[in-house]
Amino acid sequence: MRLLLDLGNTRLKWWALDAGRRLGEGAVAWAEPVAERLAAAWAALPEPETVFGASVVDSEREQLVDSQVRRRGGGATVWVRSPAEACGVRSAYADPPRLGVDRFLAMVAAHADGRSPCVLVGVGTALTLDALRGDGRHLGGLIAPGPQLMQHSLLGATVQVRPERPGEVAVLADNTADAVASGCWGACAALVERFVAQVEPMLGTSSTLLFGGGDAPLLRELVARPGELVVDGVLRGLAVWSVTTLPPAADD
């Protein structure tokens, strides 16, 4: 069994795979008792033969998760870091490990699924944009605050902007709560549209717009160009990576 771990800024997601079949999956927020939740979720699973993790969090949380893997009988977690090239994808970064591994693995998944050329939009704590050619070459991308973080930053830096409820997105807002939400979500949508317009000549008109992350469904609805939702893009890419990098089985 392969255990795949996606350590995001908000929560940890995992898959347990055996011969391409998913034995289990789950998620736990960092605000929850992570060790207890993982122990309970993994109790009925077989001991993992290999464990691969993709992390954008600190080493303390990586160690917390790795300790639970070891208690379950697995070996040390193999933490994937962004390379210059792997699984048919070539990074545009001059210093490849500086590219977030979540972004790299999302591109691996898209390329393996035959969805490149494409623009990948990650909508979570951060808003990430990446352009991927059909031959797997990453052209580069952008990072901005995600719509939720943008709202929190605005509220934290102002005195008069103190809405009493979460806002709703509107074309013209007649109250502060909706004005803040509409402005932040609209700014993110506009950035996506601008990025697509700029990179499309380099990708071709047949390129696909892919949205992933917890806030992807709403942002997709706000962007003028049609796009597709991708669920668990990081784990899908990690599944491709784990198969590609496994050593060949010994002959009987």
RABEL-V279803 format. One record per helix or strand of 2 or more residues. SS is the DSSP state (h for helix, s for strand). FROM is the first residue (numbers start at 1). TO is the last residue. Records with the same first field share a line. If there is no record, write none. Layout:
SS->FROM-TO / FROM-TO
This chain:
s->2-7 / 11-18 / 21-29 / 50-55 / 78-80 / 85-86 / 89-90 / 118-123 / 126-132 / 137-145 / 208-212 / 228-229
h->34-42 / 59-71 / 96-98 / 101-112 / 147-157 / 176-203 / 216-222 / 233-245
